[in-house]
Amino acid sequence: MARIAVIGAGMGAMAAAARLAVAGHRVAVYERTETYGGAVRRFERDGFGFDTGPGLLPLPAVYRDLFIKTGKEPLEACVELVQVDPSARHVFADGTEVRVPNASRAGVVTALDEALGAGTGGRWGDFLVRAREAWDRTRRPLLEEPLWPNWQVLAEREPYPAVPHKRFLRTRRAGTLAEVGAWELRDPRLVALLESHALAYGLDPRETPASASVLPYLEHAFGIWYVRGGIRELARAVYERCLARKVEFSFGAEVSGVLEKDGRAAGLELADGSVVEADFVVSGVAPGVLDRFVRGTAPRPEAEVAPQRGAASRLTVLLALRGARPEGTAHRTVVHAADREAELDALFGAAGGMAARPTVTVLRPDDPALVPDAGHEAITLTSTVPAQPDRSWAEPENLHRLAEDLITVAERAVPDLRDRLLWHEVRTPADIAAETGTEGGAVPAPALAAAKGRLLHPSNSTAVSGLFTVGGWSHPGGGLPHAGMSGALVAGLIVEGPDFRGSQ
């Protein structure tokens, strides 16, 4: 039985901790804040409750597997999963809208044809077929296996089978998501639908590889789910599974360094001066934070990947409304920016800013647990913004202006919003930074192939023997499913050793 010290109580870290405890190890988690979950938090006021991190769960099979492997009670015995249908309602710049059915190709094709015109559904359906091929080619190396030592193979090869396109007397194939939209989907509303999946992760579709087609495919193939009571309930269930497996948690325990002995991780030093001895250390913090803990080390050469360009965060506005949620309301509505190019220039340009009327995701869960009574509604608005290393987002005048922008956009989805509004609360990148420790409140994107490795993440193993990384900033990247997968990979590397190649 090995002693394992885990830095942080994020979702990936807890997933690794539960699996390692089941394997017979003694696991202790050290979290600098006073609670678990990392970015998966909840805000409560006056009987209203809101998720302040992810609001929906794609690919729930990752957490089903975690609960199967760590105890007798399955995931559904610990939380109530609800499939969201429609998957999303999209309101486009020209005023047209479409409700996209959940996990139904035929339903999606029909819905698009009826809402956007004959042929649009067929083009999207054909795109999903090609996206499935990209998914089949990348699923194991990007999600189910430790990062390959020869990761350059993933960096150089574009797995998306783009359709040949004649341009300027030459035949070309799409290399970016924007080119996929322009050359293969053509309709600007389909382009907006496609690019919104990248934008939600803070990715510029003009530079994001065509392999990002797996993002809408993942949602289409496996559905999108809501956890009754909010996604925070999933974090609670994982935390309680850890406790049931005898994982020890120390909250308010800030780590100041990783101890090394003979080139191997030997434990932790805490900010209060105490020392924790361990045979293995698992870090669930961002690379910049870990660098401060481990002095004079660098990634193994085979684990080095090209650094991700830029970093994005989220601006969230929580709305408490009087009046019941109308029957038939979509759980999720994406209100697309009137000028998508201007939005992308503002977000990803050299200055890094926010468009006046950005793309906004409106979440309206049908969940009595989140409201004081049936005569009220809780709504969450989210938009992608640049990560901010300073505290400028927290200045009162900026908060007011940005919240007003998001509310104005959301009125296209909720016409009576301002008349019903009781109060609103703003969550900025500074809040994310305070909760997760990431610089500027940056939110990691999932790993993607191609693009010269720019969207790969560092290996779960490090230059220090016995030190492993877990969570969104290491392989396979950000997002709730990816965090759970990283926990499985780290547990496998510790239990089975460096020859571990993933679950079969």
Stockholm file with secondary structure:
# STOCKHOLM 1.0

chainA/1-504         MARIAVIGAGMGAMAAAARLAVAGHRVAVYERTETYGGAVRRFERDGFGFDTGPGLLPLPAVYRDLFIKTGKEPLEACVELVQVDPSARHVFADGTEVRVPNASRAGVVTALDEALGAGTGGRWGDFLVRAREAWDRTRRPLLEEPLWPNWQVLAEREPYPAVPHKRFLRTRRAGTLAEVGAWELRDPRLVALLESHALAYGLDPRETPASASVLPYLEHAFGIWYVRGGIRELARAVYERCLARKVEFSFGAEVSGVLEKDGRAAGLELADGSVVEADFVVSGVAPGVLDRFVRGTAPRPEAEVAPQRGAASRLTVLLALRGARPEGTAHRTVVHAADREAELDALFGAAGGMAARPTVTVLRPDDPALVPDAGHEAITLTSTVPAQPDRSWAEPENLHRLAEDLITVAERAVPDLRDRLLWHEVRTPADIAAETGTEGGAVPAPALAAAKGRLLHPSNSTAVSGLFTVGGWSHPGGGLPHAGMSGALVAGLIVEGPDFRGSQ
#=GR chainA/1-504 SS CCEEEEECCSHHHHHHHHHHHHTTCEEEEEESSSSSSTTCCEEEETTEEEESSCCSEECTHHHHHHHHHHCSSCGGGTSCEEECSSSEEEECTTSCEEEECTTCHHHHHHHHHHHHCTTHHHHHHHHHHHHHHHHHHHHIIIIISCCCTTTHHHHHCCCSCCCCEEETTEEECCCBHHHHIIIIICSHHHHHHHHHHHHTTTCCTTTSBGGGGHHHHHHHHHCEEEETTCTHHHHHHHHHHHHHTTCEEEETCCEEEEEEETTEEEEEEETTSCEEECSEEEECSCHHHHHHHSTTCCCCGGGCCCCCCSCEEEEEEEEEEESCCCTTCCSEEEECCSCHHHHHHHHHSSSCCCCSSCCEEEECCCCGGGSSSTTEEEEEEEEEEECCSSSGGGSHHHHHHHHHHHHHHHTTTCTTHHHHEEEEEEECHHHHHHHHCCGGGCCCCBCCSCGGGTTCCCCSBCSSBTEEECSTTSTTBSSHHHHHHHHHHHHHHHHHCTTCCCCC
#=GC SS_cons         CCEEEEECCSHHHHHHHHHHHHTTCEEEEEESSSSSSTTCCEEEETTEEEESSCCSEECTHHHHHHHHHHCSSCGGGTSCEEECSSSEEEECTTSCEEEECTTCHHHHHHHHHHHHCTTHHHHHHHHHHHHHHHHHHHHIIIIISCCCTTTHHHHHCCCSCCCCEEETTEEECCCBHHHHIIIIICSHHHHHHHHHHHHTTTCCTTTSBGGGGHHHHHHHHHCEEEETTCTHHHHHHHHHHHHHTTCEEEETCCEEEEEEETTEEEEEEETTSCEEECSEEEECSCHHHHHHHSTTCCCCGGGCCCCCCSCEEEEEEEEEEESCCCTTCCSEEEECCSCHHHHHHHHHSSSCCCCSSCCEEEECCCCGGGSSSTTEEEEEEEEEEECCSSSGGGSHHHHHHHHHHHHHHHTTTCTTHHHHEEEEEEECHHHHHHHHCCGGGCCCCBCCSCGGGTTCCCCSBCSSBTEEECSTTSTTBSSHHHHHHHHHHHHHHHHHCTTCCCCC
//
